[in-house]
């Protein structure tokens, strides 16, 4: 599983960094950055449910491949 952020779509709301702080952080540009792009995706693996976080992103900027 590979996690990425579409920076052009990201609103910088910070929801992802709050919900999954082991996967995302807010960058100096005010947009989300992925700090753990290979999180396994299982609930609790990274301390969060990455799939649920992606669904809740208001900009649909979180990409999971």
Buried (B, 14 or more C-beta within 10 A) or exposed (E): EEBEBBEEBBEBBBBBBEBBBEBBBBBEEEBBBBBBEEBEBEEEBBEBBBBEBBEEBEBEBBBEE
